[in-house]
Amino acid sequence: MHNLRKRYDAVFKAKVALEATKGEKTIAQLSSEFGVHSNQIRQWRKQLLEQLPQLFSNHRRKQENDEQQLQSELYQQIGQLKVELDWLKKKSQVLH
């Protein structure tokens, strides 16, 4: 029989990492409670603590705004190119 890796969804990982961050229970207790290896819990907690400051940073908001602006510019260009293409198709039919 093959040992298949368990896959956990993001909600479960966040829940376990948050519990580990609270410190109310030991990693060993959380490991037995959730059925996850203690090293995995430590890794998820480390990820949580490393990525938490980015959640509240202005850089992230600025990046999201830049992406939205780029997306709207690209949609505008696509619309303009579609109009030009339709016009060229119409003119090419008139010439034939």
KANOR-V139301 format. One record per residue. N is the residue number from 1. RES is the residue in one letter. PHI is phi in whole degrees, -180 to 180 (none if undefined). D_LAST is the distance of its C-alpha to the last C-alpha in Angstrom with 2 decimals. Layout:
# KANOR-V139301
{{N:RES:PHI:D_LAST} {N:RES:PHI:D_LAST}}
This chain:
# KANOR-V139301
{{1:M:none:69.81} {2:H:-90:67.29} {3:N:-87:67.71} {4:L:-90:64.45} {5:R:-71:63.82} {6:K:-82:63.96} {7:R:-117:61.00} {8:Y:-115:61.68} {9:D:-80:59.28} {10:A:-63:59.12} {11:V:-65:61.19} {12:F:-65:64.02} {13:K:-60:63.99} {14:A:-63:64.14} {15:K:-63:66.99} {16:V:-67:69.03} {17:A:-63:68.38} {18:L:-65:69.39} {19:E:-62:72.57} {20:A:-67:73.36} {21:T:-71:72.84} {22:K:-60:75.18} {23:G:81:78.00} {24:E:-72:79.83} {25:K:-125:79.86} {26:T:-76:80.13} {27:I:-61:77.29} {28:A:-63:79.34} {29:Q:-65:79.65} {30:L:-65:75.92} {31:S:-61:75.26} {32:S:-74:77.38} {33:E:-67:76.14} {34:F:-98:72.41} {35:G:71:72.72} {36:V:-123:71.03} {37:H:-63:72.53} {38:S:-62:74.22} {39:N:-64:72.25} {40:Q:-66:69.00} {41:I:-63:70.36} {42:R:-61:71.31} {43:Q:-65:67.85} {44:W:-64:66.19} {45:R:-63:68.71} {46:K:-62:67.98} {47:Q:-60:64.21} {48:L:-59:64.86} {49:L:-68:67.10} {50:E:-73:64.72} {51:Q:-93:61.63} {52:L:-61:63.38} {53:P:-61:63.38} {54:Q:-65:59.60} {55:L:-61:59.30} {56:F:-106:60.81} {57:S:-83:59.41} {58:N:-71:57.27} {59:H:-59:55.21} {60:R:-66:53.80} {61:R:-64:52.81} {62:K:-63:51.20} {63:Q:-64:49.23} {64:E:-64:48.05} {65:N:-65:46.99} {66:D:-62:45.13} {67:E:-65:43.29} {68:Q:-66:42.36} {69:Q:-66:41.12} {70:L:-61:39.01} {71:Q:-63:37.59} {72:S:-67:36.63} {73:E:-63:35.00} {74:L:-66:32.97} {75:Y:-62:31.88} {76:Q:-64:30.84} {77:Q:-63:28.75} {78:I:-61:27.13} {79:G:-61:26.30} {80:Q:-64:24.85} {81:L:-65:22.68} {82:K:-64:21.46} {83:V:-63:20.50} {84:E:-64:18.67} {85:L:-64:16.80} {86:D:-61:15.84} {87:W:-64:14.71} {88:L:-65:12.56} {89:K:-62:10.97} {90:K:-64:10.42} {91:K:-68:8.99} {92:S:-69:6.56} {93:Q:-70:5.35} {94:V:-69:5.57} {95:L:-73:3.83} {96:H:-91:0.00}}
